[in-house]
Amino acid sequence: MGNMTTENFAPDNDVLIVEDLMLLLLDDQKGSVAATQALEYILGGGLLVELALRERAAQEDKKSFLTGRKILATGNGPLPDPLLQGAYDTIAEKPRGGQSVLAKIGRGLPKTVSARLVERGMVREEKSHVLGVVPRTLHPAADTARETLVRQKIRAVLADGTTPDPRTASLIALLSAGNVLKPALKDMDPPLKWSSEIKKRGKEIQEGDWGASAVSDAVKAVAASMAAVVAASAASASAAAVN
């Protein structure tokens, strides 16, 4: 996440990458979320990548044996969105390893981002109780125009081999690193059949093989930290199930 440029990156109608991630992970009909174990980390990754693409976060040059390159806050001035500003302020507190940063800035994001999508009219909120006792909040699709546009761009990259713009590459990389690319594509219309080639293409994007090296370095660094967290979460869940 060293030298980056915003030459090919621009905010997309004030919709954050983290909001697009949540849209893709929410089931349009059921309103439930595809990712559960590592959802906060995945969404935290969206914030961290966006800060990096805006040149407001970077990796330190020196690498620690235990934590790798720590994440630093860079640049000056206020950010245009409170979610971005809050994440930046957390990073600015002190240098931390990537996994630690994701844990801190991702805390509480599923609820916060869902509420923002409700305010934007993209999803609606439905409250109910499981078995009449356990409260449950769902967010089925309300206006799918934004989601459809994002999915079209993802399809062009995964199915047609188009070189992605930095934002689309970020989405694909984070979904792949979070092991949720397949469920995120479920509501695509027309359907995009999941295959080993689609998975491979997603992994290539995750590992930074999509041109634009200055920004792909940022995506690759965040995706690597997130993939490690997801793997650890899966291992813990498996161990708990055995015990």
N, C-alpha and C positions, 0 to 999 in steps of 0.2 A: 504493500500500500504506500510505496514511496512517492516517486514523482508522478503526479497526476495532472490532468488537464480537464477543464470544463468546456473545451472547444466544441465537443460533440454532445454535450449534455445540457439539457434545459429542463426546468420544472414543467410538468405536464398538466396545465390548467389547474395548478395548485393541488392536484391529487398526488399524495405521497406514494412512494414505492410500497411502503408498509400497508397502505390502504388497498392498493391493487393486489398485494399478496393475500390479504384477508378476503377480498372478493373472490379470488380464485379458489381459496380453500373452503369457502362456505358452499354447502350444497344448495343449489338454487331452489329446489322444491322443499326439502326437509328443513333447511335452515341450520343444520348442524355443521360442525367443523371437521374437516377430514383429518387434520393433525391434532393429536391430543398430548402426547408425551413431551414434545419439544416445541409446542406452539409459541411460547413466549420467546424462546431463542430464535426461532425462525423470523418472527416479527421484529425482534431486536436487531437481527441481521439486516432487515430492510432499512431500519433507521441508520444503522452504522454505514451501510453501503451508500445511502443517500448523502450522509455527511461527507463521506470520502469523495464522492463524485462532485460535491460542492466545494471541495478543497478545505473542509473544516475538520477533518480527522485524517490521521496518517499513522503509519508504523514508525517507531524509532529505528534508527540505523543499527544500533547495537542489539544483538540477539542474546537473550538469556537462555541458559541451558534448560531451566525449568519451565519458563513461561513463553519462550520464543520472543518475538519482537512485541514490545508493549505498544498499546494504542495511545496516541497523544492527540490533544485538541490543537488545532491549527487555525490560523486566520483570526480576524477581528470583526467586531460589529455584531449586531443582533441578527438572528435568523428569522425568516418570515413566518414560521409556524411554531406554536408552543411545543409540539411534540419534538421537533428537531432541536429547539432551544433547550428543552429539558434534558435530552440525550447528550447534547454538547456540554452542558453544565456538569453533568455526571462524569463525562470523560475528562473534563478540565480539572476535576478535583485532584486527580493524581494519575500517573501512568499505571495502566493495568493490562494484564494479558487479555487476549481476545475473548476467551471463554468467560472470564470474569466480567468484562464489559457487556457481553451479550446478556448475562444473567441480570445485571443491574438495570440496563436500559430496557430490557424486555419485560420486566416485572409489571404485571397489570395491563399490558398492552391489549390482550384479546378483548377485554371489556371496553377499554378506551377507544380502540379502533372501530369496534362494532358500533359504538354509540355515534361516532363520526359518520359512519356509513348510513346510519338511520337518519341523521341530520341532513345528509346530502340527498336523501330520497332513493338511495341505491338498494337498500334492503329495508325490511320492516321488522319490528320487534314483536314477538309473540311469547307471552309468558304462560306457563302451564305447570302441572305437577305430575311427576312420574308416580304411578300407583296412588295418585291422590295425595301424596305426602311430600316427595322430594321436589323442590322447585326447579324449574328448568326454563331457560330463555333461549329461544331460537331466532334466527335471522334469515328467513327466506328472501329470495330476490324480489325486488319491487320494480326497479328500472334497470334493465340489463344492457343498456346502450354502451356504457363504459366498459363493462366486462366483455361484451362482444368484441369491441375494438381491440382490447388487450389480447384476447384469445386469437384473433385474426393475425396479429403480429407474431404471437408465439407459434402458431401453425406454420406461418411462412418460414420461420427459422428451423423448426423441428422436422417438418414434412418436406419442405421445398429446398432446404439448404441455404436460405437467404442469410447473409451476414447480418447479425442483429445490431440494432442501435444499443447504446449502453444501458438504457433503462430496461429494454426487453431482455437483454443478456443477463442483467442483474436478477430479474424475476426468475428466469429459467435456472440460473445458477443456484439461487437460494432454495428454490423448490427441489432441485436435484440433491443439493447438500442435505436438505431436511428429509430426504427420502419420501417426498410427497408429490413428486411431479405427476405420477400416474393419477391419483385421485383429483389433482387440480385440473386435469384435462377432461374429467368425466363429463362435464356439462357442455363440452364443445359441440357446436352445431354448424355444419354436419359433424358427426362423430369422427374423432381421430383415433384410429385403432392403435392401441398400445403394442409396441414391438421392441425387440432387442435393439433395433436400429434407432428408434426414438429414444430409448434409454441411453444408448451410447452417445447420441448427439447431445442430450442433456448433460451428460458427464463431461463431454468436451467443452461445453460452455462453462460448466462449473470450474473446470481446471484452467480456464482462461484462453483456450484456443479459438478465438473468434476475432482476430484482428485487433484494432484499437488497444494496443498493449498498455498504454498509459493508464487507462481506466480498468482494463481487465485485471491488472495487478491488484487493484483494490477489491474487486469482486472475488478474485481467487483467494485472497487472504482471509476475507470474512467467511467465505464458504468453507474453507479448511477448518477454521475454528468451530463453525457451526456443525460441520459433519462429525467432528470429534465429540461434541456435546450430544448429538443425536445417537451416536454409537454407544456412548456411555449410558444414556438413558435407556436404550433398548436392552443393554446388558443387565442393568439394574432391574428392569421390569421382568426379564427372563428369570433372574435369580429369585425374585420375589415370588414368581409363579411356581417355581420348583419347591421353594420352602413353604 
